[in-house]
Each structure stands twice: as C-alpha cells, then as structure tokens.
C-alpha cells in the first residue's frame, strides 16, 4: 500500500511564495516519476510539474520560471517551491507518484492566492 501525504498549502498574497511537500510511504519502485497537479472547480486536473527519479523535470508553461520541483529520493519526498504566486495559481494541488502501470494520488492541499 502506497500513501502520499502533502503539506505546505495555505493562503498567501499575490507575489508571495509557498513550498509544498509530499512524502510517499509504502512499497515504492525506485524508478518512478513524482509530480504536482492542480485543479479548480469545474476544470480538469492539470499538470504543474513532474520530476523523475533521475531528476529530469517538466513544467507547465504557466509556471515556468516561477515554480521549481525537486525531490529527495532517500526520503521519497517531492517538493514544489512556488514563487511570484498569482491569483490564477489558486487551486487544490495534488501530489502524484507513478511507475509502469501504477498511479497514486495524494489527498490534495489548498493553495489560495489573494490579489
């Protein structure tokens, strides 16, 4: 059984910063991809950023230059440093872990950016 526990969400003013963390536990294949997705009411969940166990990264165009994804393989933890936050970054942020045909999601953490 794999569990993902997210933390670090909250309320921040536009232009501010937040750091999200997601710790994975359980039987985890060492070669995997971890990532962050976000969702707002009435919209589909969208990719924010992903990072492989080899530390290759991928970002949505909307967050490039503002967000940085990183990971600690020894701790099975992924981080998302979010700088220069905008009102439109407001969403529930979900952590995702995947390998081969397995996909696991966290419970989500709310990020609210006030304008």
C-alpha positions as CSV (number, residue, x, y, z in Angstrom):
1,X,0.0,0.0,0.0
2,X,1.4,3.4,-1.0
3,X,0.4,6.6,0.7
4,X,1.1,10.2,-0.2
5,X,0.9,12.9,2.4
6,X,1.0,16.5,1.2
7,X,1.7,19.6,3.3
8,X,2.5,23.3,2.9
9,X,-0.6,24.7,1.3
10,X,-2.3,27.9,2.6
11,X,-3.2,31.5,2.0
12,X,-0.7,33.9,0.5
13,X,-0.8,37.3,-1.1
14,X,0.0,37.7,-4.8
15,X,3.7,37.9,-5.3
16,X,4.4,35.7,-2.3
17,X,5.9,32.2,-2.0
18,X,4.9,28.8,-0.7
19,X,6.6,25.5,-0.6
20,X,4.6,22.2,-0.9
21,X,5.9,18.9,0.3
22,X,4.7,15.4,-0.5
23,X,6.1,12.3,1.4
24,X,5.5,8.9,-0.1
25,X,5.5,5.7,2.0
26,X,4.9,2.0,1.3
27,X,6.3,-0.3,-1.4
28,X,7.7,2.2,-3.9
29,X,9.5,1.2,-7.1
30,X,12.8,3.0,-7.1
31,X,12.4,4.2,-10.8
32,X,9.4,6.5,-10.7
33,X,8.0,9.9,-11.5
34,X,6.7,12.2,-8.9
35,X,4.7,15.3,-9.7
36,X,2.3,18.0,-8.8
37,X,-1.1,18.7,-10.5
38,X,-3.7,21.2,-9.7
39,X,-7.5,21.5,-10.0
40,X,-10.0,24.3,-9.7
41,X,-13.8,23.8,-9.5
42,X,-15.3,22.9,-12.9
43,X,-12.0,22.3,-14.5
44,X,-9.9,19.3,-15.3
45,X,-6.9,18.5,-13.2
46,X,-3.8,19.9,-14.9
47,X,-0.1,19.2,-14.8
48,X,2.0,21.7,-12.9
49,X,5.4,19.9,-12.8
50,X,7.0,16.4,-12.8
51,X,10.4,15.0,-11.8
52,X,11.7,11.6,-12.5
53,X,13.9,9.6,-10.1
54,X,16.8,10.6,-12.4
55,X,15.7,14.2,-11.7
56,X,14.5,15.1,-15.2
57,X,11.9,17.8,-14.9
58,X,8.9,19.0,-16.9
59,X,6.9,22.2,-16.2
60,X,3.6,23.6,-17.4
61,X,4.2,26.8,-19.4
62,X,2.2,28.8,-17.0
63,X,4.6,28.1,-14.1
64,X,8.0,28.1,-15.9
65,X,10.4,30.5,-14.2
66,X,8.3,30.7,-11.1
67,X,8.0,27.2,-9.7
68,X,10.7,24.7,-9.0
69,X,10.2,21.0,-8.4
70,X,12.8,18.9,-6.6
71,X,13.0,15.6,-4.8
72,X,14.8,13.7,-2.1
73,X,15.0,10.1,-3.3
74,X,16.2,8.8,0.1
75,X,13.1,10.3,1.8
76,X,10.7,9.6,-1.2
77,X,9.7,13.2,-0.9
78,X,8.9,15.7,-3.6
79,X,8.8,19.5,-3.2
80,X,7.3,22.3,-5.1
81,X,8.8,25.8,-4.5
82,X,6.3,28.3,-5.7
83,X,7.4,31.9,-6.1
84,X,5.8,35.0,-7.6
85,X,2.4,33.5,-7.0
86,X,-0.5,34.8,-9.0
87,X,-4.3,34.8,-8.3
88,X,-4.7,32.2,-11.0
89,X,-2.4,29.8,-9.2
90,X,-5.3,29.3,-6.7
91,X,-6.2,25.6,-6.7
92,X,-6.1,22.3,-4.9
93,X,-2.7,20.9,-5.5
94,X,-2.3,17.1,-5.8
95,X,0.8,15.0,-5.5
96,X,1.2,12.1,-7.9
97,X,3.5,9.1,-7.9
98,X,3.8,6.7,-10.8
99,X,5.8,3.9,-12.3
100,X,5.0,1.4,-15.1
101,X,1.2,0.9,-14.7
102,X,0.8,2.2,-11.2
103,X,-0.5,5.7,-10.3
104,X,-1.1,7.1,-6.8
105,X,-2.5,10.4,-5.7
106,X,-2.4,12.4,-2.5
107,X,-5.4,13.9,-0.9
108,X,-4.7,17.4,-2.1
109,X,-3.7,20.7,-0.4
110,X,-5.4,24.0,-1.0
111,X,-3.4,26.9,-2.2
112,X,-5.1,30.3,-2.2
113,X,-3.5,33.4,-3.6
114,X,-5.2,36.7,-2.7
115,X,-5.0,39.5,-5.2
